[in-house]
Amino acid sequence: MRLSEAIRLGSMLRPQVRGRFVSRLGTCALGAAIEAVDASVVESSWDPVGLSARFPMLSQPAPCPACSSQQTLFAVIMHLNDCHRWSRTQVADWVQELELPGGDEEPDGGPEMALVLAE
């Protein structure tokens, strides 16, 4: 499953929240992704390191499409969710633009996605 697909799938489970990854009320864009790959996740067991291991592209640098600040993709997704108040669908659409065409992410976490950085 690709990161954009995980965000979309998780977004169908609960409402969007801001300022938290996962709560009783809902999930942010990253929380939606982790809930999609591990439905047993709860706020106390949310593991951002595990999500980065599952989706290695999260550790790559990326420019914020709204304000051009440069951070890791993980941080940009949080920033879009919380600061720019993007919907999880908007975030997933943007992430999809960054993913390489092709199949699912390799099981060993190998490189399957790359970022297209604006110069």
Protein Blocks (a to p, Z undefined) as FASTA:
>chain_A
ZZklmmmmmmmmpccdehiabdfkbccfklmmmmmmomkbcfklgcfklmmmmmmmlmpc
cddfklopacdfklmmmmmmmmnopafklmmmmmmmmpccdddddfklpafbdcdddZZ
